[in-house]
Amino acid sequence: MQDYAFTDALTGSIIEFNYDMGNVSLTKGAEIPQGHKSILFPGCSFLNYAMPLVSAVNETLLQHDIVDGISILCCGKILSYEEGGDVLREAFEEQMREHIAASGIERIVCACPNCVKALREAFADDERTSHVELAVLPQVLSDIGYKVDKRVAATLLKADADADVLLSVHDSCPDRAYGDFARGLRAILSEGIWADPEHSWKKSVCCGSLPRAAGKIEQADKCARINVNEAEEMNADAIVTACMSCAFQLNMVNLGIPTIHFLELLYNWRIDWSRVGMWMKLRFLFDESMGAIEKPSGRSYMGVEETFASPSTSETAYVDDSDVVAGEKIIDVDVSEGDEKHRDVATSECDVIEIGE
């Protein structure tokens, strides 16, 4: 019995998950679906770390007629970290543009700051996709009247609905240039329960994902400590973010103050960050079947030869700047050396496949 099932709005493929067992079934779509105008694009981190929340958010948006479909494809940014990544990513993004244009989709509601940045860059210079609106999930939810309730936040963080609670806002690196998620996050948090740390908005401190992906563990932990120290200086009970990758990274270092994603607060459902995987187990990319299968030797994308099938580094290595703080040189990050590569899920030529743990 499958816990979750999605029909992908860009491929027509049917994806079914047994959440507790970790099994996935993928059935090839016959053709690109038609008729969708607005879709939810949760992104890989959200799908992997909090699949029940993906389903809940999708239902919320469907009920409010905000979206009429969902796509669980990867935005393709991770391909930049593959051998031959520029060629792989260019091919993937062209497929993305072709499917968007053929489907007639006009709006994509994105849950991930990395996805927004990647899709914005992929769509901008192509007349087939330059008109597509990229909306950010926290702002969309705020606009239809949702707010993080103080009592829910206090219950989740202090087990006392009447307790005072203060959240330190963490802004993700890929959102620095536009601030869409930063504004949306603050809009959906109730007044009086949040405050900005010393470094926020365009001067936010990286959560530590970039140096960790480069094998610089001490630097990664230093990034995390800066965020934690600033939260502690303002006597915050937790760090709050709109990025699943940031929430994972900051919780992974376990420095004494929790990090919580705003969706955990909004839906009153705590992610068990101690149990989520240390790298992506599910990542869906275009190929004839949108298939995925775990391979000990690495991954193969879109029919690319095995010579390009090297495993990836961390899915959270999404920062453009060489410094982990925009506008300030707090920590220099050398990404020339990679750490031990992680296995991931690969595409397959099969029409229907099963993936176990």
C-alpha positions as CSV (number, residue, x, y, z in Angstrom):
1,M,0.0,0.0,0.0
2,Q,1.4,3.4,-1.0
3,D,1.2,6.3,1.4
4,Y,1.6,9.1,-1.2
5,A,1.0,9.3,-5.0
6,F,1.6,12.1,-7.4
7,T,1.0,12.5,-11.1
8,D,3.7,14.8,-12.4
9,A,2.3,17.8,-14.2
10,L,5.3,18.1,-16.5
11,T,5.8,14.5,-17.5
12,G,2.5,12.6,-16.8
13,S,4.5,10.0,-14.8
14,I,2.9,8.5,-11.7
15,I,5.1,8.4,-8.7
16,E,4.0,6.4,-5.6
17,F,5.7,6.3,-2.3
18,N,5.6,4.0,0.7
19,Y,6.9,6.5,3.2
20,D,7.7,4.1,6.1
21,M,9.3,1.4,4.0
22,G,11.2,3.8,1.7
23,N,9.9,2.2,-1.5
24,V,9.1,4.1,-4.6
25,S,7.2,3.1,-7.8
26,L,7.5,5.2,-11.0
27,T,5.2,4.6,-14.0
28,K,6.1,6.3,-17.3
29,G,3.8,9.0,-18.6
30,A,2.6,8.6,-22.2
31,E,2.8,12.3,-23.1
32,I,3.2,15.8,-21.6
33,P,0.0,16.7,-19.7
34,Q,-2.1,19.6,-20.9
35,G,-4.3,22.0,-19.1
36,H,-2.3,22.9,-16.1
37,K,-1.8,26.6,-15.5
38,S,-0.2,26.8,-12.1
39,I,1.8,24.0,-10.3
40,L,3.5,23.4,-7.1
41,F,7.3,22.7,-7.4
42,P,8.4,21.4,-4.0
43,G,12.0,20.6,-4.9
44,C,14.3,17.7,-3.8
45,S,15.0,18.8,-0.3
46,F,11.4,19.2,0.6
47,L,10.4,15.9,-0.9
48,N,13.2,14.0,0.9
49,Y,13.0,15.6,4.3
50,A,9.3,16.1,4.7
51,M,7.1,14.2,2.2
52,P,4.0,14.3,4.4
53,L,4.3,18.1,4.4
54,V,4.6,18.1,0.6
55,S,1.3,16.3,0.4
56,A,-0.3,18.6,2.9
57,V,0.9,21.8,1.2
58,N,-0.3,20.5,-2.2
59,E,-3.7,19.8,-0.8
60,T,-3.9,23.3,0.7
61,L,-3.0,24.9,-2.5
62,L,-5.4,22.7,-4.5
63,Q,-8.3,23.6,-2.1
64,H,-7.6,27.3,-2.6
65,D,-7.4,26.9,-6.4
66,I,-3.8,28.3,-6.2
67,V,-2.4,25.3,-8.2
68,D,-3.9,22.6,-10.3
69,G,-1.0,20.2,-10.3
70,I,2.4,19.3,-8.9
71,S,5.8,18.4,-10.3
72,I,8.4,16.7,-8.2
73,L,11.2,17.1,-10.7
74,C,14.6,18.4,-9.6
75,C,15.3,22.0,-10.7
76,G,18.6,20.6,-12.2
77,K,21.0,22.7,-10.2
78,I,22.6,19.6,-8.7
79,L,23.9,18.7,-12.2
80,S,26.5,21.5,-11.9
81,Y,28.3,19.3,-9.4
82,E,28.5,16.3,-11.8
83,E,31.4,15.6,-14.1
84,G,30.5,17.3,-17.3
85,G,28.0,19.2,-15.4
86,D,27.6,22.2,-17.7
87,V,26.6,19.9,-20.6
88,L,24.2,17.9,-18.4
89,R,22.6,20.9,-16.9
90,E,22.1,22.7,-20.3
91,A,20.4,19.6,-21.7
92,F,18.2,19.2,-18.6
93,E,17.2,22.9,-18.7
94,E,16.3,22.7,-22.4
95,Q,14.0,19.7,-21.6
96,M,12.5,21.7,-18.8
97,R,11.7,24.7,-21.1
98,E,10.3,22.4,-23.7
99,H,8.0,20.7,-21.3
100,I,6.9,24.0,-19.7
101,A,6.1,25.5,-23.1
102,A,4.3,22.4,-24.3
103,S,2.2,22.1,-21.1
104,G,1.0,25.8,-21.1
105,I,2.0,26.3,-17.5
106,E,2.0,30.0,-16.6
107,R,2.9,30.0,-12.9
108,I,5.1,27.8,-10.6
109,V,4.8,28.0,-6.9
110,C,8.3,27.1,-5.5
111,A,9.0,25.9,-2.0
112,C,12.8,26.1,-2.4
113,P,15.0,29.2,-2.7
114,N,17.5,27.1,-4.8
115,C,14.8,26.1,-7.2
116,V,13.6,29.7,-7.7
117,K,17.1,30.8,-8.5
118,A,17.8,27.9,-10.9
119,L,14.5,28.2,-12.7
120,R,14.7,32.0,-12.9
121,E,18.1,31.7,-14.7
122,A,16.9,28.8,-16.9
123,F,13.7,30.6,-18.0
124,A,14.8,34.2,-18.3
125,D,16.3,34.3,-21.8
126,D,13.9,32.0,-23.6
127,E,10.7,33.5,-25.1
128,R,8.9,30.2,-24.4
129,T,9.4,30.5,-20.7
130,S,10.4,34.1,-19.8
131,H,6.7,34.9,-19.0
132,V,6.3,32.1,-16.4
133,E,5.7,33.5,-13.0
134,L,7.9,32.1,-10.2
135,A,6.0,32.5,-6.9
136,V,7.5,31.6,-3.5
137,L,5.5,29.4,-1.2
138,P,5.6,31.4,2.1
139,Q,4.4,34.6,0.3
140,V,1.6,32.6,-1.5
141,L,0.4,31.1,1.8
142,S,0.5,34.4,3.5
143,D,-1.4,36.1,0.7
144,I,-4.3,33.7,1.2
145,G,-4.5,34.4,4.9
146,Y,-2.2,31.8,6.6
147,K,-0.1,32.8,9.6
148,V,2.2,30.9,11.9
149,D,0.3,30.8,15.2
150,K,2.2,31.8,18.3
151,R,0.6,29.1,20.4
152,V,1.5,26.4,18.0
153,A,5.1,27.7,17.9
154,A,5.3,27.7,21.7
155,T,3.8,24.2,21.9
156,L,6.2,22.8,19.4
157,L,9.3,24.4,20.9
158,K,8.4,24.6,24.6
159,A,5.5,22.2,25.1
160,D,3.6,25.1,26.5
161,A,1.1,27.0,24.3
162,D,1.1,30.0,26.7
163,A,4.9,30.4,26.8
164,D,6.7,33.3,25.1
165,V,8.6,32.4,22.0
166,L,11.2,34.2,19.9
167,L,12.5,33.0,16.5
168,S,15.7,34.2,14.9
169,V,15.2,34.5,11.1
170,H,17.7,32.8,8.9
171,D,17.8,33.9,5.2
172,S,19.2,31.5,2.6
173,C,22.1,32.3,0.3
174,P,20.3,31.9,-3.1
175,D,17.6,34.4,-2.0
176,R,20.0,37.2,-1.3
177,A,19.7,39.0,-4.6
178,Y,15.9,39.2,-4.6
179,G,14.7,38.6,-1.0
180,D,11.5,36.9,-2.1
181,F,11.7,34.2,0.5
182,A,12.9,36.6,3.1
183,R,9.9,38.8,2.7
184,G,7.5,35.8,2.5
185,L,8.9,34.3,5.6
186,R,8.5,37.4,7.6
187,A,5.0,37.9,6.2
188,I,3.8,34.5,7.4
189,L,5.2,34.8,10.9
190,S,3.0,36.4,13.5
191,E,4.1,39.7,14.8
192,G,6.1,39.5,18.1
193,I,7.5,36.0,17.6
194,W,10.5,36.8,15.3
195,A,13.5,39.1,15.0
196,D,16.4,39.6,12.7
197,P,19.8,38.5,13.8
198,E,22.9,40.7,13.2
199,H,23.4,39.1,9.8
200,S,20.2,38.8,7.7
201,W,18.7,39.5,4.3
202,K,21.6,40.2,1.9
203,K,24.2,39.9,4.6
204,S,22.9,36.5,5.9
205,V,25.5,34.0,7.0
206,C,25.6,30.7,5.0
207,C,24.2,27.8,7.0
208,G,27.5,25.9,6.3
209,S,26.3,23.8,3.4
210,L,28.8,25.1,0.9
211,P,32.0,24.5,2.9
212,R,30.6,21.1,4.1
213,A,30.1,20.1,0.4
214,A,33.7,21.1,-0.2
215,G,34.9,18.9,2.6
216,K,35.7,21.9,4.9
217,I,33.9,20.5,7.9
218,E,35.5,23.0,10.4
219,Q,34.5,25.9,8.3
220,A,31.0,24.5,7.8
221,D,30.6,24.2,11.6
222,K,32.0,27.7,12.0
223,C,29.3,29.0,9.7
224,A,26.6,27.2,11.7
225,R,28.1,28.5,15.0
226,I,27.8,32.1,13.7
227,N,24.1,31.6,13.1
228,V,23.6,29.9,16.4
229,N,25.6,32.4,18.4
230,E,23.6,35.3,16.9
231,A,20.3,33.6,17.7
232,E,21.5,33.0,21.3
233,E,22.6,36.6,21.6
234,M,19.0,37.7,21.0
235,N,17.7,35.0,23.4
236,A,15.9,33.2,20.6
237,D,14.3,29.9,21.3
238,A,15.0,28.6,17.8
239,I,16.2,29.6,14.3
240,V,13.4,29.7,11.7
241,T,14.0,29.4,7.9
242,A,12.2,29.0,4.6
243,C,14.9,26.6,3.2
244,M,14.8,22.9,3.9
245,S,18.5,22.5,3.1
246,C,19.4,25.2,5.7
247,A,17.1,23.6,8.3
248,F,18.8,20.3,7.7
249,Q,22.3,21.7,7.9
250,L,21.8,23.8,11.0
251,N,20.1,20.9,12.8
252,M,22.8,18.5,11.8
253,V,25.5,20.4,13.6
254,N,23.4,20.2,16.8
255,L,24.9,23.2,18.6
256,G,22.2,23.6,21.2
257,I,19.5,25.6,19.6
258,P,17.0,24.0,17.2
259,T,16.3,25.2,13.7
260,I,12.7,24.9,12.4
261,H,11.2,25.3,9.0
262,F,8.2,27.6,8.8
263,L,6.0,24.8,7.4
264,E,6.6,22.8,10.6
265,L,5.1,25.7,12.5
266,L,2.3,26.3,10.1
267,Y,1.1,22.7,9.9
268,N,2.0,21.8,13.5
269,W,4.1,18.9,12.4
270,R,7.7,18.5,13.6
271,I,10.2,17.0,11.2
272,D,12.5,14.5,13.0
273,W,15.7,15.9,11.7
274,S,17.8,13.2,13.5
275,R,16.3,10.7,11.1
276,V,16.5,12.4,7.7
277,G,19.2,11.1,5.4
278,M,22.6,12.8,5.0
279,W,22.1,13.1,1.3
280,M,19.4,12.9,-1.3
281,K,17.7,9.5,-1.7
282,L,15.1,10.7,-4.2
283,R,15.9,13.0,-7.1
284,F,13.8,12.9,-10.3
285,L,15.2,14.2,-13.6
286,F,14.0,14.0,-17.2
287,D,14.5,10.9,-19.2
288,E,12.1,8.8,-21.2
289,S,10.6,7.3,-18.1
290,M,11.6,9.9,-15.4
291,G,13.0,6.8,-13.8
292,A,15.2,6.6,-10.8
293,I,17.3,3.7,-9.4
294,E,20.1,3.5,-6.9
295,K,23.4,2.3,-8.4
296,P,26.5,1.5,-6.4
297,S,28.7,3.0,-9.1
298,G,27.0,6.3,-9.3
299,R,24.3,8.0,-11.4
300,S,23.4,8.2,-15.1
301,Y,21.4,11.1,-16.4
302,M,19.4,11.4,-19.6
303,G,21.2,8.6,-21.4
304,V,24.6,10.2,-20.8
305,E,27.5,7.7,-21.0
306,E,28.8,6.1,-17.8
307,T,32.0,8.3,-18.0
308,F,29.8,11.1,-16.8
309,A,28.0,9.1,-14.1
310,S,30.0,10.2,-11.1
311,P,28.1,10.6,-7.8
312,S,27.3,14.0,-6.5
313,T,28.4,15.9,-3.4
314,S,25.8,17.3,-1.0
315,E,22.5,18.5,-2.3
316,T,23.0,21.6,-0.2
317,A,26.0,23.0,-2.0
318,Y,24.1,25.9,-3.5
319,V,25.9,29.1,-2.9
320,D,27.3,31.3,-5.6
321,D,29.7,33.5,-3.6
322,S,33.2,32.5,-2.5
323,D,32.4,34.1,0.8
324,V,29.7,32.7,3.1
325,V,28.5,36.1,4.0
326,A,27.5,38.4,1.2
327,G,29.2,41.8,1.4
328,E,31.4,40.8,4.2
329,K,34.4,38.5,4.4
330,I,33.8,36.4,7.5
331,I,35.0,33.0,6.2
332,D,36.6,32.2,2.9
333,V,35.5,28.9,1.4
334,D,37.8,27.0,-0.9
335,V,35.6,24.6,-3.0
336,S,38.5,23.2,-5.1
337,E,38.6,20.0,-3.0
338,G,35.6,17.8,-2.8
339,D,34.8,15.5,0.1
340,E,33.8,11.9,-0.1
341,K,31.1,11.6,-2.8
342,H,27.7,10.5,-1.9
343,R,25.5,7.9,-3.7
344,D,22.3,9.2,-5.0
345,V,19.3,8.0,-7.0
346,A,19.8,7.7,-10.7
347,T,17.6,7.7,-13.7
348,S,16.7,4.5,-15.5
349,E,15.4,3.3,-18.9
350,C,12.7,1.2,-17.1
351,D,9.1,2.2,-17.5
352,V,8.2,1.1,-14.0
353,I,10.8,0.5,-11.3
354,E,10.9,-0.1,-7.6
355,I,13.4,1.5,-5.2
356,G,14.1,0.0,-1.8
357,E,16.1,1.4,1.1
